[in-house]
Structure formats: C-alpha cells, structure tokens
Amino acid sequence: MARCVRWAALAAAAAMLAAGCSTGSSGGSGDERSDGARPSGGSSTTTDAKALPSALTSQRLDWERCKASEDGYTPSSDWRCATLKVPLDWSKPDSETIGLALIRAEARGDDRIGSLLFNFGGPGASGVSTMPAYAATVSALRERYDLVSWDPRGTGSSEGIRCRSDKDVQASEAVDITPDTPAEEQAYFRDASEFGQGCRKDAGKLLAHVSTTDTARDMDLMRQVLGDRKTNYFGISYGTELGGVYAHLFPKNVGRLVLDAVVDPKADAVGHAENQARGFQRALDNYLKSTGQDPAQGTRKIVDLLDRIDTDPLPTSSERKLTQSLALTGIVLPLYSKDSWPTLTSALESAEEGDGSELLALADGYNDRDASGHYGTTTHAQRAISCLDDKQRPTLAETKRLLPEFEKISPVFGPFLGWDAAGWCHDWPVAGQYETPEVSAPGAAPVLVVGNTGDPATPYEGARNMADELGAGVGVELTWKGEGHGAYGSGSDCVDSTVNAYLLKGTVPKDGKVCAS
C-alpha cells in the first residue's frame, strides 16, 4: 500500500467492485417535518451554538445543474449542486470563509420530513460524487427526504487538499511499508515527513481547520441554511464518528441519526489500528473458510506470498511492478464485500503463479488510480483530517514494542498497521486535537447504531461502544450477523426495514435487536 493510504473507514470502498424482524415502539425522535415549502435560505435557529453572523445563517443556496466530475461523470437532472459558505476558522465566524460543495435530490413524495444528510466515510470521501451512485440503495428514503450530501472541508470540490503529484504518489509505492533495516526505516519516515510537508504547502492555513469537529459545526450551519429544525443524518463508516461528534456538540438539534459501520469512539490511534488488524484478519479467516481452507494455513500461505513479493516484486501486464504494499492493498479491497471474495481468489491464484496484474488492478481501484496514472485525493484528505483529529504520535521505539502484539493479532495485516501507527502522522505540521472523540449526547433523541459482526474495516465491537458512549436512552444498537463493510443495503431485509421504519416513521427498535439475515 502506498504510504499515503491507511485502510479507510470508507463506505464506498466495497462499491468499487460492484457492477453496479419485529419493530419497537415509537420513540422520541418523533415525526417532525420542515414547515412549508422547501426553503432556499435558512430561518431555523441553532439551540447549541453561539449566534452566528446572519451572513452565514441567511445565505441562500443557488441550486444549479451539477457539473461533470473529474472523471467525466455528470449526475442526472434530478440532482442539483450548490456552494455553502462556512467559516475557515470556527473560532472566528465573522472572518474568512471557504466554500463547501453540496448536492441534493428533492423528495419525491408530498409528505416530506426534511433533508437527510449523508457522509460516506473515509475521512476524505466526496459526498458529491458518491451520493448519486448510492441513491438507488436509499431510494425508499427519498419518498420523504431530500437526499443531501457534500464534500467536507479539505475534500473533493471543497478546497480539496492534494499533498503529492501523481508522479510522487507512484514513486512512494516503492517504499517498504514494513521496514526491515535501518535504511528502510529512514526511507519510511522520510516519506511520511515529505507527505506532511506537501499537505502543508498545498493547504496552507486550511490544514489546521479540517477536523471532524470543524465539519460537525459545518453540518449544523448546513441544517440552518437548508431550513431544517433538526438534523437528520445517515453516517457510514468514518461518518459514524462525525455523527457522534455532531450529537455531542448539538444534542438538542439531533433529529433521526443512523450510524452504520461504526468507528469505535473508545479507541485511540493505536487502538484503531489494532481494531482494523483484528477486523481484517477476521474477515480473511471467514473468506478462507468459505474456500475450504484452514484459516491458519491459508494465512501462512498469504504471509509467505507477501514476503516473497517484498523481496522480489511481481511483474504485471503493465510496466509497473506489484510491490508488497500494493499487494496488501489488493488483498484488502475485496474483503470489504463478500460478493468480491471470488475476485480475491482469482487474484491470489494469479499472484502465486507469478503474475501480479490482478492484485495491482485491485490496489489501483482502492487507491483511486485511473488508467492514465492519475490518482484521486481521497487518501490525501483522509490523512490531513485524521492527523488533525488524532493527538497520539507513537515513536519508533514505541512502535517496535507494539509490533509483536500487532503480528499476533494478524500475521497478514498486523505488521503494516503496527508500522502505520508510527508513520501515519509522523512529523505532521499541525498538532492533533484529541486522544479519542467525545460523543456523549445527553438529552439527544435516540440515535440508531448499526453494527455488522463480519465488518473488516470497523469491527463490530465499536457499535456497542458507540451506543454506550452516546448515553443511556440515546444510543440504540442494531446488530446484523453478516459479512462486509456496513449493513444497510447489504442484503438484509431485517436491517433495511428497521432503519427505514426509524427514518421514515420515527419507530425506534428495541436496543440490542439482532438481525440474523
């Protein structure tokens, strides 16, 4: 995997390979609607923040046909795009502003509730690009909601950060992500420093203002400008952390919040890396069992393959070689979705025969590299946001003490994630803000927290922790015994109907409800 990538808590990752129960009583989220016609300027007041300048809260959004994206895709005429002005620095709301790119498709039905905001994770994922592709999955919700998403600050068309040129990104693929010698260690940390300096040079003062807290405050201004009394929100993967932080900052403004594929709010940076090692190894074990292999033996076979590639990268159908980092990334991507497991089988078989082409193609898909060699910037924004959030900066010595435990958790993924804990934010130009996010939300309406027992990127245990941290009477957990990243729209009628009843009718399920299929 290239040094600019940590495995994302990214809902869209599984879609890269796509061709495309009882209910509880009605709860405190209520059946609240926006009054009157769809507003184009904000008149709602916030109940949990200092009064903001009217130039912000009364701005009118100019919804127009969306322009073509960088890859040439243009959303259908159902979709409209606009730009929302938000403060660069939320401690100085009267000062400089930046623009956030928004996208919206209006509700189809007459019984409209309001806006439903979506964040697809990462951090760093473009909501403007992802929302139209995800609309079919949430088509039932459009009957009563305007579907709204945005590019969070520092991503996509919202002052998107680019820390490296395409040439430099490709060159970084040769850096050993599990260094074995002092020279490789020096190259590893030098690469990390250079990445951070590239971000600082490109983003300037914005780099200190792309935190999850900043984006949560952007969301509440968005609520006001869209004319909604309450925030209705669907957060997936990293979007669950954003939703939890929002609920903590603005508990009285919480409407109906769904958090699916939950990031563990109790885990610090090292704990998150351990959770991912555990989650991806669990998914790999389940994959190996599905092919009739013993997980321990299958794991050892993959470790041996990666070791050989580390020493001697594999040829591919292009001029590029498959390095260990790219091979590992290629293995990770199909684990996001059970439907992609056959793709992993084919890629591993080809690699064992000496051809790295299929694993390289998977890695390129994850790294957002197109056929011309151009890379997207999702991973650049991901690192900028998470390194501003995370205060923890493990040293080289601390990392080496942690490595045996990482390898014990996962012989395949542990070594990379252990080193990544030290390299990810090494020598970062701005300080991190917290060890773990604060998500307690006393007084908020019930928040539906959805966990999947087979989730590789955001292991299931995080869902219970999020529900507990939100607080008694707020966090309501729904469990799906499935595979892949996320639960809603993944084939469980039980999950989908429960989430739909909550969002469309305000029906809060019993805490601890389990969907077996």
C-alpha positions as CSV (number, residue, x, y, z in Angstrom):
1,M,0.0,0.0,0.0
2,A,1.3,3.5,-0.9
3,R,2.4,5.5,2.1
4,C,-0.4,8.0,1.6
5,V,-3.0,5.3,2.5
6,R,-4.4,4.0,5.7
7,W,-7.2,1.5,5.2
8,A,-10.2,3.7,5.1
9,A,-13.3,3.5,7.1
10,L,-14.9,4.3,3.8
11,A,-18.4,3.1,2.8
12,A,-17.7,3.5,-0.9
13,A,-14.8,1.0,-0.8
14,A,-17.0,-2.0,-1.3
15,A,-18.8,-0.4,-4.2
16,M,-15.6,-0.1,-6.2
17,L,-16.0,-3.7,-7.3
18,A,-19.8,-3.6,-7.8
19,A,-21.4,-3.8,-11.2
20,G,-23.4,-1.6,-10.1
21,C,-37.9,-8.9,12.3
22,S,-40.3,-7.1,14.8
23,T,-40.3,-3.3,15.3
24,G,-40.3,-1.5,18.6
25,S,-42.5,1.3,19.9
26,S,-42.5,4.8,18.5
27,G,-39.7,6.7,20.3
28,G,-38.5,10.2,21.0
29,S,-37.4,11.1,17.5
30,G,-40.9,12.0,16.6
31,D,-42.5,12.6,13.2
32,E,-41.2,16.1,12.7
33,R,-41.4,17.8,9.3
34,S,-40.0,21.0,7.9
35,D,-42.7,23.6,7.7
36,G,-43.9,24.8,4.3
37,A,-42.1,24.6,1.0
38,R,-38.5,23.7,0.6
39,P,-36.5,26.7,1.8
40,S,-33.6,28.0,-0.1
41,G,-32.3,30.2,2.8
42,G,-32.1,29.4,6.5
43,S,-34.5,30.6,9.0
44,S,-34.1,27.9,11.7
45,T,-32.1,28.7,14.8
46,T,-29.5,26.6,16.5
47,T,-30.0,25.7,20.1
48,D,-26.5,24.6,21.0
49,A,-24.1,27.1,19.5
50,K,-23.4,30.8,19.8
51,A,-25.3,33.1,17.5
52,L,-23.7,33.1,14.1
53,P,-23.5,36.0,11.7
54,S,-26.6,36.4,9.6
55,A,-24.4,36.5,6.5
56,L,-23.9,32.8,7.2
57,T,-27.3,31.7,8.5
58,S,-29.3,33.7,6.0
59,Q,-27.3,32.8,2.9
60,R,-29.4,31.4,0.0
61,L,-28.1,28.4,-1.9
62,D,-28.1,28.7,-5.7
63,W,-29.0,25.2,-6.8
64,E,-27.9,24.5,-10.3
65,R,-27.3,21.5,-12.6
66,C,-24.2,19.7,-11.4
67,K,-21.1,20.0,-13.5
68,A,-19.1,17.0,-14.7
69,S,-16.8,15.4,-12.2
70,E,-13.1,15.0,-12.8
71,D,-13.7,11.6,-14.4
72,G,-16.3,13.0,-16.8
73,Y,-19.4,11.7,-14.9
74,T,-22.4,14.1,-14.8
75,P,-25.3,13.4,-12.4
76,S,-28.8,13.2,-13.9
77,S,-31.1,16.2,-13.9
78,D,-32.6,15.0,-10.6
79,W,-29.5,16.3,-8.9
80,R,-28.7,19.9,-8.2
81,C,-25.5,21.4,-6.8
82,A,-24.7,24.5,-4.7
83,T,-22.0,26.0,-2.6
84,L,-22.3,26.7,1.1
85,K,-20.1,29.4,2.8
86,V,-18.7,28.3,6.1
87,P,-16.1,30.0,8.4
88,L,-12.5,28.9,7.7
89,D,-11.9,29.1,11.5
90,W,-15.0,28.4,13.6
91,S,-13.5,30.4,16.5
92,K,-13.8,33.4,14.2
93,P,-17.1,33.0,12.4
94,D,-17.1,36.7,11.2
95,S,-13.8,36.2,9.4
96,E,-12.7,34.4,6.2
97,T,-15.0,31.8,4.7
98,I,-14.5,28.8,2.4
99,G,-17.0,27.1,0.1
100,L,-18.4,23.6,0.6
101,A,-19.8,21.8,-2.4
102,L,-23.3,20.3,-1.8
103,I,-25.5,18.0,-3.9
104,R,-29.3,17.4,-3.5
105,A,-32.2,15.5,-5.0
106,E,-35.5,16.6,-3.7
107,A,-38.0,14.3,-2.0
108,R,-40.4,12.5,-4.4
109,G,-43.4,12.3,-2.1
110,D,-45.8,15.0,-0.7
111,D,-45.3,14.0,3.0
112,R,-41.8,15.5,3.2
113,I,-39.9,15.4,6.5
114,G,-36.9,17.5,5.5
115,S,-33.3,17.0,4.5
116,L,-31.3,13.7,5.1
117,L,-27.6,14.4,5.2
118,F,-25.2,11.6,4.2
119,N,-21.5,11.2,4.9
120,F,-19.8,8.2,3.3
121,G,-16.7,7.9,5.4
122,G,-13.0,7.9,4.8
123,P,-12.5,10.5,6.1
124,G,-12.0,12.2,2.8
125,A,-14.8,10.7,0.7
126,S,-16.6,13.0,-1.7
127,G,-20.3,13.1,-1.0
128,V,-21.0,15.0,-4.2
129,S,-19.5,12.1,-6.2
130,T,-20.9,9.3,-4.1
131,M,-24.4,10.4,-3.4
132,P,-25.9,9.9,-6.9
133,A,-24.3,6.4,-7.1
134,Y,-25.8,5.5,-3.6
135,A,-29.2,6.9,-4.3
136,A,-30.6,3.6,-5.6
137,T,-29.7,1.9,-2.3
138,V,-31.7,4.6,-0.3
139,S,-34.5,5.1,-2.8
140,A,-37.2,4.4,-0.2
141,L,-35.9,7.2,1.9
142,R,-36.3,9.7,-0.9
143,E,-40.1,9.5,-0.6
144,R,-39.9,11.7,2.5
145,Y,-36.5,13.2,2.4
146,D,-34.4,15.4,0.2
147,L,-31.2,13.4,-0.2
148,V,-28.3,15.7,0.6
149,S,-24.5,15.2,0.7
150,W,-21.4,17.3,0.5
151,D,-17.7,17.3,0.1
152,P,-16.4,18.0,3.7
153,R,-13.8,20.7,4.0
154,G,-10.4,19.7,2.6
155,T,-12.0,17.1,0.2
156,G,-13.1,17.0,-3.4
157,S,-14.5,20.3,-4.5
158,S,-14.5,21.8,-1.0
159,E,-10.9,23.2,-1.0
160,G,-9.6,19.7,-1.7
161,I,-6.1,19.0,-0.4
162,R,-3.5,17.5,-2.8
163,C,-0.3,16.6,-1.0
164,R,1.6,14.9,-3.8
165,S,1.8,14.8,-7.6
166,D,0.8,11.7,-9.4
167,K,4.4,11.0,-10.1
168,D,5.4,11.2,-6.5
169,V,2.4,9.0,-5.4
170,Q,3.5,6.3,-7.8
171,A,7.1,6.6,-6.6
172,S,6.0,6.2,-3.0
173,E,4.7,2.7,-3.9
174,A,8.3,1.5,-3.8
175,V,8.7,2.5,-0.1
176,D,8.8,-0.6,2.2
177,I,5.7,-0.4,4.5
178,T,7.2,-2.9,6.9
179,P,10.9,-1.8,7.0
180,D,13.4,-4.5,7.9
181,T,16.6,-2.4,8.0
182,P,17.7,1.0,9.4
183,A,17.9,2.3,5.8
184,E,14.4,1.2,5.1
185,E,13.2,2.8,8.4
186,Q,14.8,6.1,7.4
187,A,13.2,5.9,3.9
188,Y,9.8,5.1,5.5
189,F,9.8,8.1,7.9
190,R,11.4,10.4,5.4
191,D,8.5,9.6,3.0
192,A,6.0,10.3,5.8
193,S,7.6,13.7,6.6
194,E,7.6,14.7,2.9
195,F,3.9,13.8,2.6
196,G,3.0,16.1,5.5
197,Q,5.1,18.9,4.1
198,G,3.3,18.5,0.8
199,C,0.0,18.8,2.6
200,R,1.2,22.0,4.4
201,K,2.4,23.6,1.2
202,D,-0.9,22.9,-0.7
203,A,-3.4,23.5,2.1
204,G,-1.7,26.4,4.0
205,K,-3.8,27.6,6.9
206,L,-6.7,25.3,6.0
207,L,-4.6,22.3,7.3
208,A,-5.4,23.4,10.8
209,H,-9.1,23.6,10.2
210,V,-10.2,20.3,8.6
211,S,-11.0,18.4,11.8
212,T,-14.1,16.3,12.5
213,T,-15.2,19.0,14.9
214,D,-15.0,21.6,12.2
215,T,-17.1,19.5,9.9
216,A,-19.7,18.8,12.6
217,R,-20.1,22.6,13.0
218,D,-20.4,22.9,9.2
219,M,-23.2,20.4,9.4
220,D,-25.2,22.5,11.9
221,L,-24.9,25.6,9.7
222,M,-26.0,23.4,6.8
223,R,-29.1,22.4,8.8
224,Q,-30.0,26.1,9.3
225,V,-29.4,27.1,5.7
226,L,-31.4,24.2,4.5
227,G,-34.2,25.3,6.8
228,D,-34.4,22.2,9.0
229,R,-35.3,22.4,12.7
230,K,-33.5,19.2,13.4
231,T,-30.6,17.4,11.7
232,N,-31.5,14.0,10.1
233,Y,-28.3,12.2,9.1
234,F,-27.0,8.9,7.7
235,G,-23.4,8.4,8.6
236,I,-21.5,5.4,7.3
237,S,-18.0,4.2,8.5
238,Y,-16.0,7.3,9.5
239,G,-19.3,9.1,9.1
240,T,-20.4,7.5,12.3
241,E,-17.6,9.3,14.2
242,L,-18.7,12.5,12.6
243,G,-22.3,11.8,13.6
244,G,-21.3,11.1,17.2
245,V,-19.3,14.3,17.4
246,Y,-22.2,16.2,16.0
247,A,-24.6,14.7,18.6
248,H,-22.2,15.7,21.4
249,L,-21.9,19.3,20.2
250,F,-25.6,19.8,19.2
251,P,-27.7,17.2,21.2
252,K,-30.9,19.3,21.1
253,N,-30.6,19.6,17.3
254,V,-30.5,15.8,16.8
255,G,-33.4,14.5,14.7
256,R,-33.0,11.0,13.3
257,L,-29.4,9.8,13.1
258,V,-28.3,6.5,11.7
259,L,-24.7,5.4,12.3
260,D,-23.8,2.3,10.2
261,A,-20.4,0.5,10.2
262,V,-19.3,2.2,13.4
263,V,-15.8,3.6,14.3
264,D,-15.1,2.7,17.9
265,P,-15.1,6.0,19.9
266,K,-13.1,4.4,22.7
267,A,-10.1,3.6,20.5
268,D,-7.2,5.9,20.2
269,A,-4.9,5.9,17.1
270,V,-3.1,2.7,18.1
271,G,-6.3,1.1,19.3
272,H,-7.9,1.9,16.0
273,A,-5.0,0.2,14.1
274,E,-5.4,-2.8,16.4
275,N,-9.1,-2.9,15.7
276,Q,-8.5,-2.8,12.0
277,A,-5.9,-5.6,12.2
278,R,-8.4,-7.7,14.1
279,G,-11.3,-6.9,11.8
280,F,-9.5,-7.6,8.5
281,Q,-8.0,-10.8,9.9
282,R,-11.4,-11.9,11.0
283,A,-12.8,-11.2,7.5
284,L,-9.8,-13.0,5.9
285,D,-10.4,-16.1,8.1
286,N,-14.1,-16.1,7.1
287,Y,-13.0,-15.8,3.4
288,L,-10.5,-18.7,3.8
289,K,-13.1,-20.9,5.4
290,S,-15.5,-20.2,2.5
291,T,-12.9,-21.6,0.1
292,G,-12.4,-24.7,2.2
293,Q,-9.0,-23.7,3.6
294,D,-7.9,-23.8,7.2
295,P,-7.6,-20.1,8.2
296,A,-4.2,-20.6,9.9
297,Q,-2.7,-22.4,6.9
298,G,-4.3,-20.0,4.5
299,T,-3.0,-17.1,6.4
300,R,0.6,-18.5,6.5
301,K,0.4,-19.0,2.7
302,I,-0.5,-15.4,2.2
303,V,2.2,-14.2,4.6
304,D,4.8,-16.2,2.6
305,L,3.5,-14.7,-0.7
306,L,3.8,-11.2,0.7
307,D,7.3,-11.9,2.0
308,R,8.4,-13.1,-1.5
309,I,6.9,-10.0,-3.1
310,D,8.7,-7.8,-0.5
311,T,12.0,-9.3,-1.7
312,D,11.1,-9.6,-5.4
313,P,8.1,-7.6,-6.6
314,L,5.9,-9.4,-9.2
315,P,5.7,-8.4,-12.9
316,T,2.3,-7.3,-14.2
317,S,0.8,-6.7,-17.6
318,S,2.0,-3.1,-17.4
319,E,5.5,-1.7,-16.8
320,R,4.7,-1.3,-13.1
321,K,5.7,-4.0,-10.5
322,L,3.4,-5.3,-7.8
323,T,5.2,-4.3,-4.5
324,Q,4.3,-5.7,-1.1
325,S,2.4,-2.5,-0.3
326,L,0.3,-2.8,-3.5
327,A,-0.3,-6.5,-2.9
328,L,-1.6,-5.9,0.6
329,T,-3.9,-3.2,-0.6
330,G,-5.2,-5.5,-3.4
331,I,-6.0,-8.1,-0.7
332,V,-7.8,-5.6,1.5
333,L,-10.3,-4.3,-1.1
334,P,-12.2,-7.5,-1.8
335,L,-12.6,-8.1,2.0
336,Y,-14.9,-5.0,2.1
337,S,-17.7,-7.1,0.4
338,K,-18.4,-10.8,0.5
339,D,-19.6,-10.6,-3.2
340,S,-16.0,-9.7,-4.1
341,W,-14.4,-12.8,-2.5
342,P,-14.2,-14.7,-5.8
343,T,-12.2,-11.8,-7.2
344,L,-9.7,-12.2,-4.3
345,T,-9.4,-15.9,-5.1
346,S,-8.5,-15.3,-8.7
347,A,-6.1,-12.5,-7.8
348,L,-4.2,-14.7,-5.2
349,E,-4.0,-17.6,-7.6
350,S,-2.5,-15.4,-10.3
351,A,0.0,-14.0,-7.8
352,E,1.0,-17.4,-6.7
353,E,1.7,-18.2,-10.4
354,G,3.9,-15.1,-10.6
355,D,1.5,-12.6,-12.2
356,G,0.7,-9.5,-10.1
357,S,-1.7,-7.9,-12.6
358,E,-5.0,-8.7,-10.8
359,L,-3.8,-7.6,-7.3
360,L,-2.4,-4.4,-8.9
361,A,-5.7,-3.7,-10.5
362,L,-7.5,-4.1,-7.1
363,A,-4.9,-1.8,-5.4
364,D,-5.4,0.8,-8.1
365,G,-9.1,0.7,-7.5
366,Y,-8.6,1.3,-3.8
367,N,-6.0,4.0,-4.4
368,D,-8.3,5.7,-6.9
369,R,-5.8,5.5,-9.8
370,D,-7.2,5.6,-13.3
371,A,-5.7,4.1,-16.5
372,S,-3.8,7.3,-17.3
373,G,-1.9,7.2,-14.0
374,H,-3.9,10.0,-12.3
375,Y,-4.7,9.5,-8.6
376,G,-7.6,10.9,-6.7
377,T,-7.1,12.8,-3.5
378,T,-9.4,10.9,-1.1
379,T,-6.4,9.5,0.7
380,H,-4.7,12.9,1.0
381,A,-7.7,14.4,2.7
382,Q,-8.1,11.3,4.9
383,R,-4.6,11.7,6.3
384,A,-5.0,15.5,6.8
385,I,-8.2,15.1,8.7
386,S,-7.2,12.2,10.8
387,C,-3.9,13.6,11.8
388,L,-5.6,16.8,12.9
389,D,-8.0,14.8,14.9
390,D,-5.6,12.3,16.5
391,K,-3.2,13.6,19.2
392,Q,-1.3,10.3,19.5
393,R,2.1,10.2,17.8
394,P,3.9,6.9,18.6
395,T,7.7,7.0,18.4
396,L,9.8,4.4,16.6
397,A,10.8,2.8,19.9
398,E,7.2,2.6,21.0
399,T,6.2,1.1,17.6
400,K,8.8,-1.6,17.8
401,R,7.5,-2.6,21.2
402,L,4.0,-2.8,19.8
403,L,4.8,-4.9,16.7
404,P,4.7,-8.4,18.3
405,E,1.2,-7.7,19.5
406,F,0.1,-6.5,16.1
407,E,1.6,-9.5,14.4
408,K,-0.2,-11.8,16.9
409,I,-3.5,-10.1,16.2
410,S,-3.0,-10.5,12.4
411,P,0.1,-12.1,10.7
412,V,-1.1,-10.6,7.4
413,F,-2.3,-7.1,8.3
414,G,-0.7,-6.5,11.7
415,P,2.9,-5.7,10.7
416,F,1.7,-2.9,8.3
417,L,-0.8,-1.5,10.7
418,G,1.8,-1.5,13.5
419,W,4.3,0.4,11.5
420,D,1.5,2.7,10.2
421,A,0.7,3.8,13.7
422,A,4.1,5.5,13.8
423,G,4.3,6.6,10.2
424,W,0.8,7.9,9.5
425,C,1.2,11.2,11.4
426,H,4.9,11.3,11.8
427,D,6.3,14.8,11.8
428,W,2.9,16.2,11.0
429,P,2.8,20.0,10.5
430,V,-0.1,20.6,13.0
431,A,-0.9,19.1,16.4
432,G,-3.7,16.7,16.9
433,Q,-6.8,17.6,18.9
434,Y,-7.8,14.5,21.0
435,E,-6.9,11.0,22.1
436,T,-10.5,9.8,21.4
437,P,-13.6,11.7,20.2
438,E,-16.2,12.9,22.6
439,V,-19.6,11.6,21.6
440,S,-21.7,11.7,24.7
441,A,-25.0,13.3,23.9
442,P,-27.2,13.7,27.0
443,G,-30.7,14.9,26.0
444,A,-30.4,13.9,22.4
445,A,-33.2,12.0,20.6
446,P,-32.5,8.2,20.1
447,V,-29.6,7.5,17.7
448,L,-29.7,4.2,15.8
449,V,-26.3,2.5,15.8
450,V,-25.9,-0.4,13.4
451,G,-23.1,-3.0,13.7
452,N,-22.1,-5.9,11.4
453,T,-20.4,-8.9,13.1
454,G,-18.3,-9.5,10.0
455,D,-17.2,-5.9,9.3
456,P,-13.5,-5.8,8.5
457,A,-12.8,-2.1,8.5
458,T,-14.9,-1.1,11.5
459,P,-15.2,-4.2,13.7
460,Y,-18.5,-4.9,15.3
461,E,-17.4,-4.2,18.9
462,G,-17.3,-0.5,18.0
463,A,-21.1,-0.3,17.7
464,R,-21.8,-1.3,21.3
465,N,-19.1,1.1,22.4
466,M,-20.7,3.9,20.4
467,A,-24.2,3.2,21.8
468,D,-22.8,3.2,25.3
469,E,-20.8,6.4,24.9
470,L,-23.8,8.3,23.4
471,G,-25.5,7.6,26.7
472,A,-28.5,5.9,28.2
473,G,-31.7,6.4,26.2
474,V,-29.7,7.8,23.3
475,G,-27.6,5.0,21.7
476,V,-29.8,2.2,20.3
477,E,-27.9,-0.8,18.9
478,L,-29.0,-2.9,16.0
479,T,-26.8,-5.9,15.1
480,W,-26.6,-7.7,11.7
481,K,-24.8,-11.1,11.6
482,G,-23.4,-10.6,8.2
483,E,-20.2,-10.0,6.2
484,G,-18.6,-6.9,4.6
485,H,-18.4,-3.3,5.5
486,G,-21.7,-1.9,6.7
487,A,-25.1,-3.3,7.0
488,Y,-27.8,-1.2,5.3
489,G,-28.4,-2.1,1.7
490,S,-26.2,-5.3,2.0
491,G,-29.0,-7.8,1.6
492,S,-30.7,-7.9,5.0
493,D,-34.4,-7.2,4.8
494,C,-34.4,-7.0,8.6
495,V,-31.8,-4.3,8.7
496,D,-33.2,-2.3,5.9
497,S,-36.8,-2.4,7.2
498,T,-35.7,-1.5,10.7
499,V,-33.6,1.5,9.5
500,N,-36.4,2.6,7.1
501,A,-39.0,2.5,9.9
502,Y,-36.8,4.6,12.1
503,L,-36.1,7.2,9.5
504,L,-39.5,7.3,7.8
505,K,-41.8,6.8,10.8
506,G,-39.7,7.5,13.8
507,T,-40.0,3.9,15.1
508,V,-37.1,3.2,17.4
509,P,-36.3,-0.5,17.7
510,K,-35.5,-2.2,21.0
511,D,-31.9,-1.7,22.0
512,G,-30.0,-4.8,21.2
513,K,-32.2,-6.0,18.3
514,V,-30.4,-8.7,16.2
515,C,-30.9,-9.4,12.5
516,A,-29.7,-12.9,11.7
517,S,-30.1,-12.4,8.0
